[in-house]
Each structure stands twice: as structure tokens, then as C-alpha cells.
């Protein structure tokens, strides 16, 4: 069975579960809210692993 998901969808889902706004998560990840919006809408096609690791929440 193949698990298909879009990274941006998962980031958004986890952000909402944590009760964070885009602005709050962007601040924690040290990126702009605009960039986070692109990632969550799956418009940023190739975010780096380094950038993605910033979304890890303690």
C-alpha cells in the first residue's frame, strides 16, 4: 500500500493540531509567513530538508 501525502498538507495539519497560527510557526521556524503559506499550499515544490527540519516542534 502506497502512502501518498503532500508535505505542506501535513505541516498545516500539525500546525493546527498545535493551535499555532502561520505567523507563530513561521516565527519559530525563522522563516516568513509568506514562505510558510507557499509550503502549506504545496506551491513551494522543493523545500530543503534543512528548512523542513525547522518545523519540528519540541
C-alpha positions in Angstrom: 0.0 0.0 0.0 1.4 3.3 -1.0 1.1 6.3 1.3 0.7 9.5 -0.7 0.6 12.8 1.0 1.8 16.3 0.4 4.3 17.7 2.9 2.5 21.1 3.1 -0.8 19.4 4.0 0.9 17.6 6.8 2.7 20.7 8.1 -0.6 22.6 8.1 -2.4 19.7 9.9 0.2 19.5 12.6 0.3 23.3 13.0 -3.5 23.4 13.5 -3.3 20.5 16.0 -0.7 22.5 18.0 -3.0 25.6 17.9 -0.5 27.7 16.1 -1.1 30.4 13.5 1.0 30.6 10.4 2.7 33.6 11.9 3.6 31.8 15.1 5.0 28.8 13.3 6.9 30.9 10.9 8.5 32.9 13.8 9.5 29.6 15.5 10.9 28.3 12.2 12.7 31.6 11.4 11.0 31.9 8.0 8.5 34.4 6.7 4.7 33.7 7.0 4.6 34.1 3.2 7.1 31.3 2.7 5.2 29.1 5.1 2.0 29.8 3.2 3.7 28.6 0.0 4.8 25.4 1.7 1.4 24.7 3.2 -0.3 25.3 -0.2 2.2 22.9 -1.8 3.3 25.8 -4.1 6.9 25.6 -2.8 7.9 22.4 -4.7 11.3 21.7 -3.2 11.7 22.9 0.3 15.1 21.8 1.6 15.4 19.2 4.4 17.2 21.9 6.5 14.2 24.2 6.1 11.8 21.4 6.8 13.6 20.4 10.0 12.8 23.9 11.4 9.1 22.8 11.6 9.9 20.2 14.3 8.1 21.3 17.4 9.5 20.4 20.9 
